[in-house]
């Protein structure tokens, strides 16, 4: 049925990741963070093998953030527009810095996109764990870029996952749509 072990691992990673996002969206907290950690562990392995190094390290952080979410997630932390400006500015600087490091020290194929999705995903995940509603806006942008990044690296199923994530992020932000 499946051609390779890599395909089985990618299917499992996608399944756990979809389960996490759907459970989070539906308010099944903190239990949603269990499949989050499992999917992240599998994606760390996948990304490393596809030379998406920063994303691989990001997945390790996701495992830690899933633990934080499981044992003590936040409660709708209020965040101002100025705070978002600081987060975005800091993430932009972090993206450029990480991209330069990846370009100079690794054989990463798309260092700027890899850095962007990694750094901004850390910010969005922190917002998510702390129940800041605007996390969905970050994910809308990140998921859009990730669709291209994963497709470019030959991970078709993962690209489809990010299309689904994009739809879930839209649903999460606009809540009233409830497409899922």
C-alpha positions as CSV (number, residue, x, y, z in Angstrom):
1,X,0.0,0.0,0.0
2,X,2.7,2.5,1.0
3,X,5.9,2.7,-1.1
4,X,8.3,3.5,1.6
5,X,8.9,3.8,5.4
6,X,9.2,7.6,4.9
7,X,5.6,7.7,3.5
8,X,4.3,5.8,6.5
9,X,6.1,8.2,8.9
10,X,4.8,11.3,7.0
11,X,1.2,9.9,7.1
12,X,1.5,9.3,10.9
13,X,3.0,12.8,11.4
14,X,0.2,14.4,9.4
15,X,-2.5,12.4,11.2
16,X,-1.2,13.4,14.7
17,X,-0.8,17.0,13.6
18,X,-4.3,17.3,12.2
19,X,-5.6,15.6,15.4
20,X,-3.8,18.2,17.5
21,X,-5.1,21.2,15.6
22,X,-8.6,20.0,15.4
23,X,-8.6,19.1,19.1
24,X,-7.2,22.6,20.0
25,X,-9.7,24.3,17.7
26,X,-12.6,22.4,19.4
27,X,-11.3,23.2,22.9
28,X,-10.1,19.7,23.9
29,X,-7.4,21.1,26.1
30,X,-5.0,20.2,27.5
31,X,-5.3,16.7,25.8
32,X,-4.7,18.2,22.4
33,X,-1.0,18.6,23.2
34,X,-0.4,14.9,23.3
35,X,-0.8,14.3,19.5
36,X,1.0,17.6,19.1
37,X,4.1,16.2,20.7
38,X,3.8,12.9,18.7
39,X,3.4,14.7,15.4
40,X,6.3,17.0,16.1
41,X,8.6,14.1,16.9
42,X,7.9,12.5,13.6
43,X,8.2,15.8,11.7
44,X,11.6,16.5,13.3
45,X,12.8,13.3,11.8
46,X,11.2,14.0,8.4
47,X,12.5,17.6,8.2
48,X,16.0,16.6,9.1
49,X,16.1,14.0,6.3
50,X,14.8,16.5,3.8
51,X,17.4,19.1,4.8
52,X,14.9,21.5,6.3
53,X,17.1,21.9,9.4
54,X,15.5,24.9,11.1
55,X,12.1,23.3,10.8
56,X,13.5,20.1,12.3
57,X,14.8,22.0,15.3
58,X,11.4,23.8,15.5
59,X,9.7,20.5,15.9
60,X,11.9,19.7,19.0
61,X,10.7,23.0,20.4
62,X,7.2,22.0,19.6
63,X,7.6,18.9,21.7
64,X,8.7,21.1,24.7
65,X,5.8,23.6,24.1
66,X,3.4,20.7,23.9
67,X,4.6,19.7,27.3
68,X,4.1,23.2,28.6
69,X,0.6,23.2,27.1
70,X,-0.2,19.8,28.6
71,X,0.8,20.8,32.1
72,X,0.0,24.5,32.3
73,X,-1.4,26.2,29.3
74,X,-2.4,29.9,29.5
75,X,-5.8,31.5,29.8
76,X,-6.5,34.0,27.0
77,X,-3.5,36.3,27.8
78,X,-4.3,39.9,26.7
79,X,-1.9,41.2,24.1
80,X,-1.7,44.7,22.7
81,X,-1.0,45.8,19.2
82,X,2.3,47.2,20.3
83,X,3.3,43.8,21.7
84,X,2.4,42.2,18.3
85,X,4.6,44.8,16.6
86,X,7.5,43.9,18.9
87,X,6.9,40.2,18.3
88,X,6.8,40.6,14.5
89,X,9.9,42.9,14.5
90,X,11.9,40.5,16.7
91,X,10.8,37.5,14.6
92,X,11.8,39.3,11.4
93,X,15.3,40.0,12.7
94,X,15.5,36.4,14.0
95,X,14.4,35.1,10.5
96,X,17.1,37.1,8.7
97,X,19.7,36.0,11.3
98,X,18.8,32.3,11.1
99,X,18.6,32.4,7.3
100,X,22.1,33.8,7.2
101,X,23.4,31.1,9.5
102,X,21.6,28.3,7.6
103,X,23.0,29.6,4.3
104,X,26.5,29.8,5.6
105,X,26.7,26.6,7.7
106,X,24.4,24.0,6.1
107,X,23.3,22.7,2.8
108,X,19.7,23.9,3.4
109,X,17.9,24.3,0.1
110,X,15.6,27.2,1.1
111,X,17.2,28.9,4.1
112,X,15.1,32.0,4.1
113,X,11.7,30.2,3.9
114,X,13.0,27.6,6.4
115,X,14.0,30.4,8.8
116,X,10.8,32.3,8.3
117,X,8.5,29.4,9.1
118,X,10.6,28.3,12.0
119,X,11.0,31.7,13.8
120,X,7.4,32.8,13.2
121,X,6.1,29.4,14.2
122,X,7.8,29.7,17.6
123,X,6.1,33.0,18.1
124,X,2.7,31.7,17.0
125,X,3.0,28.6,19.1
126,X,3.8,30.6,22.2
127,X,0.7,32.7,21.5
128,X,-1.3,29.5,21.0
129,X,-0.1,27.9,24.2
130,X,-1.1,31.1,26.0
131,X,-4.5,31.2,24.3
132,X,-4.0,34.5,22.5
133,X,-6.7,34.5,19.8
134,X,-4.5,36.4,17.3
135,X,-2.2,33.3,17.0
136,X,-4.5,32.3,14.1
137,X,-3.4,35.3,12.0
138,X,0.2,34.3,12.4
139,X,-0.7,30.8,11.3
140,X,-2.5,32.0,8.3
141,X,0.7,33.5,6.9
142,X,3.0,30.7,8.2
143,X,0.8,28.0,6.7
144,X,0.7,29.8,3.3
145,X,4.5,29.9,3.2
146,X,4.8,26.3,4.5
147,X,2.6,25.0,1.6
148,X,5.2,26.2,-0.8
149,X,8.2,25.2,1.3
150,X,7.1,21.6,1.7
151,X,5.9,21.3,-1.9
152,X,9.3,22.5,-3.1
153,X,11.0,19.9,-1.0
154,X,8.9,17.1,-2.4
155,X,6.7,16.6,0.7
156,X,3.3,16.5,-1.1
157,X,1.3,15.1,1.8
158,X,2.8,17.7,4.2
159,X,1.9,20.4,1.7
160,X,-1.7,19.2,1.8
161,X,-1.5,19.2,5.6
162,X,-0.6,22.9,5.5
163,X,-3.5,23.6,3.2
164,X,-5.7,22.0,5.9
165,X,-3.9,24.0,8.6
166,X,-4.6,27.1,6.6
167,X,-8.3,26.3,6.5
168,X,-8.3,25.5,10.3
169,X,-6.5,28.7,11.0
170,X,-9.1,30.7,9.1
171,X,-11.8,28.8,11.0
172,X,-10.0,29.4,14.3
173,X,-9.7,33.1,13.7
174,X,-13.2,33.7,12.4
175,X,-14.7,31.2,14.8
176,X,-18.2,31.8,13.4
177,X,-17.3,30.0,10.1
178,X,-17.1,26.6,11.8
179,X,-16.2,24.7,8.7
180,X,-14.8,21.9,10.8
